[in-house]
């Protein structure tokens, strides 16, 4: 996963005119470019209305020849005749709806959720402004109730995926998408959002107690390192459960050593409760201990190196060199000494 932290203009020397300043849509385009360079394949880019209505972001998607499904605000306005719809919501209200047994212009779509339950939503293609079935970008409305269009469960989705059977589908290089497919793709955005919430709240991404931009970025690096150890230990647990003898590489062994503690009653935010067995004992992945161990690994190495360079331009003595090599190799220094 690539990360591009957003730095407000107020923290840069020249403000928003600083060459290092990038808006969030610009950073999003950079992340998409990085994903393509890494060989990550995806059906379509999905984004909420903060990006869906951004000209720079949409231009970046077209320049990269990417498929997308993005949200628009229901109040997004356009110039039109007095009797024509002026917003996506106006266009949706003009669709015929006589109830579930006589849906008129609406099509039932079945949404399947991770816990196994399903819901019936209703979707339709809208003709509004520059959007339409036979145009470069179509506009889809999806809702739980076509009669009232509730705000919390109604989406207005712009997409360059053509609808099967339309005149554009025959000429487009993109695979056509039914209404249900467009709704399904945008529904995946909620899982992306949930993942970011977990990183920010469960893993402590936003729990920094520093103010400088560099210090905040260092905190993020600590969080990502600790999470990587926990994630690797979780895969090691599955390997042991499948009958493997144990870690087969130095990376596996380091992940186990830096993200586990002896099993027993555990507390703390972010624990997943998974266990795996080594030759010595049963261990449980715990998030707070892992974060402290990663700090014990990274903080002394960075601090000792910086302090020595501030003291002398000469190479450090053999004792400090040995200490730095040990910490760099993953041998932690305990930050919290027992009483």
N, C-alpha and C positions, 0 to 999 in steps of 0.2 A: 504494500500500500504506500503510495506517495503522499507526502504532506507538504503543503505550502502555507505556512502561517501568514495571516494577514497583519501587516504593520500599518497602523493609522498614520496619516500624514503628519500628525502633530509630533510624532516621535522621530521624524526625519529632519535633516538640516534645512532642506528647502520646502518642507511641507509636501503638499500634493504635487508640486512641480519638481520634486526630487526624482531623478532617474530611477531610484530604487523603489519608488511608490508604484504599486499595482492595485487596481480595484479587485474586488472579489470575483466578478465575472472574468477579468483578465487572468487571475490565478486559476480559475476553473478551466479555462482553455489550455493553460500550461499543463495542468494535471492530465487533461485528456490527451494532449500531445505526448506526455511522458508514458501514459498507458499504452498508446499505440506503438511507441518506440520499444517498449518492453514486450511487445507481442501479445498484449491482453486483448482478447476478442470479446465483443459484446453486441447484442442485438440492436440496442439504441441507447442514446444518452437521455437520461431523465433528469428533470430539474423543476423546482417550484417557480412561482411567478416572479420572484426576485431576479431570476436568470432568464426565464422565458420571455420577459418583456424588455430585456436588455439588448440593444442593437449590436453592441460589440460582441456579446456572447453568441448571438444567433449568426452573426457574420463569420465568426470563427468556426462554427459548426459547418456552415456552407463551404467555407474555404477548405476545410479538411474533408469535405464530401462525406459527412457523417449523418446517419439516421438519428432522429431525435423525437421525443415526446415530452413537451414542456407545458407547464400550466400557465394560464392567463387569469388575471383578475376578472370576476364577473362584471365589474364596472369599466373595463377597458373600453374606451369610447372611440368612435370613428365618425367621420362626416358622412351623412346619408340624407336622403329625402325625409320629409317630415313623417311620412307614414311607414318608413323602413326602420328596422331595428338599429339602434345606435350602440348597443353593448351586447356581449355574448349572452347575458341574462335575458335581454329583450328578445333575442333570436330564439332562445330556448322556450320562452313562454309562448311563442307563436306556433310551436309544434303541436300537432293534434294528439290529444290523449284522452281516452274514454275509459280508462281503467285497465287493470291487468289482463282482462279477457279481450279487450279491444284496444290494444296499445297504440293504434294509429301510426304515427311516424317513429315511434320508439321501438327498440329491440332489446329483448331481455338478455342479459349477460350474467353468467354465473361466476362469482368470485370465490376462490378457494383459499382458505387461510391455513397458517402453519399448524394450528391446533386441530385441524381436520374439519372444522365446521365450514359451511358455505352460506353465501348470501346472494340474493337476486338483486342486481342493480339494473338500471335501464339506461341505454345509450342511444345516441343519434348523431348524425353528421349535420352540421349547421352551415348555412350559407350566410356569411356575414362579412362585410367589408371586403378585404382581399382574400378571404378564405372560402374554400369550396371544394367539392369532390374532384373537379377537373382542373384544379389549380395546383401550384407547386406545394402549397401548404393547406392541409385540411384542418377543420376545427371540429372537435368531438366534445359533446357534453355527456357526462355520466353522472347519474344521481340515484339515490334510493327512492325518491318520490318525485316523479315528473310533474305532479299537480302543484306542489309547493316549492320545489327546488330548494330544500334546506341548505343553508350556508355551510354547515359543518360536514355535509356528505354530498356535495355537488362539485364536480370538477369540470373545468373548461380546458381542454387539452389541444394544443397546436402540435401537429406532427407532419413531417414530410414523407411518412409512409403512406403510399397510395392505398385506396380501398379496392378490393378485388372487384373486377367488372367495370371499373371506371375507365374513361378514355386515357387517363394518365398512367394507369397501371400497365398498359401495353408498352408504353414508351419509357417508363422509369427503370433505372438500374436497381432500384430497391425492391425487395420482396414485399408484395402487398400484405396488408394487415387488416383482418376483420376488426370490428368494433371491440369484441372481447379481448383481442390481442393488444390493442392500444390501451385498454383499461388495465389489463394485467401488467403491462410494462410500467405504467405510471404507478401502479400499486406497489411495485418493488422499491420505489423511492422512500416509502415509509420505513422499510427495513434499513435502508442506508441511514436515514435520520435517526432511527433507534440505535444503530451502531455508534453514531457519533455521540449520542446522549450517554451511552454506556462508557465511552472513552472519557467524556468530560466529567461525568458525575461518579460512576462506579470506580474508575481507575484513578481518579484524582487529577485529571488533565488540567482542571481549572483551580486546583487547590494550592496554587503557588502563593508564597508570602513574600514576594519580591516585586520590585517595580520596574527595573530596567529591562529593556527588550531582550538583551543578551541573556540575562538571568532567567527570564521566562522561557526562552527557547531551550536553555539548558535543563530546566525542569521538565519540559516536554520530552527531551531526549531520555531523561531518567525514566519517565513513565513508559515510554515506548520500549526501552531496554527491558524493564521489569516485566512488562506484558509479554514480550517475546520469550523470556525465560519461562513464564507460566504456560504460555501456549505450547512451547516445545516440550515441557514436562507433561502436558496433557497428551500429546502425541506419544511420548514415551510410555505413558500409562496404558494407552491402547495397545501398544506393541507388546508390553508385558502380558496384558490380558489375553493377547492372541497366542502367547506361548513363546515369545522371544526370550532369550537369556538375559537381556539387559541392554544398556546403551552400547552401541556399536562404534561410536566415534567420540572424539574429544568434545565435540559440540554437544552431543547427547549427554555425556557425563557432566559437562559444565552446567547444562540446563537443569539437570536433576539436583546438582549440588547447590545451585544458587536460587532455587525456587521451592525447596521443600524443607519441612521440619518433621520431627517424629510425630506420628499420629496421636490423636487425643482430642479432648475438647478444644475446639478452636473458635476464635471470635475474630471479628474484623470485617471490614468492608471488602466486597469483591471476591470472597472465597467461593470456589466452585464445588468443593466437597469431594472431588475425584481423588482416588487413591491409587498408588501403584506400589509394587513390592520390589525391593532390591534384595541382594544377598544378606544384608544386615538387618533391615527393619522395614516396616510399613511406613510410608511417608505421605503427607497430605500437602497439596499445593495451597499456599496461603499468600494472599496478595500483600498484606503489610510487611511480612518478613522478607518477601522477595524484593520489594522496593527498597527496604533498608539495606539489604545485601548488595543491591546494585549501586546504591549510594556509597556503600563501604568500598566497593570496587572502583568506581569512577572518581569520586571526590579526592581521595588521597593521591591518586596518580596525577590528576590535573593540578592539584594544589602543590604537591611536592615539586613537580616539574616547573611550575610557574615561579615558585619561591626561589628555587636554585638559580634560574635564569636571571631573576632580579638581583641576586647576590653576586653572581660571578659569571663571566663568559667562558670560564674553563669547564671542562667536563666534570661532572660530579664524582666524588670519590667512589671507590669500589663498593662500599657498604650501601650508599644511596642508590647506585646503579643496580645493585642486586635487589634492593627493595622495590625500585621502580619496575624492574623486569617481572618481579613476582606479582605485583599488583596488576600490571598490564596483562599478565597471563591469566588473571581471574582469581588470584588468591586474595580474599577480602581482608580488610582491616576493620575490626569491629569499632563502630562509632559509639556504641553504647556499652560501656564496660560494666560488668556485674559488680554489685556492692560487696 
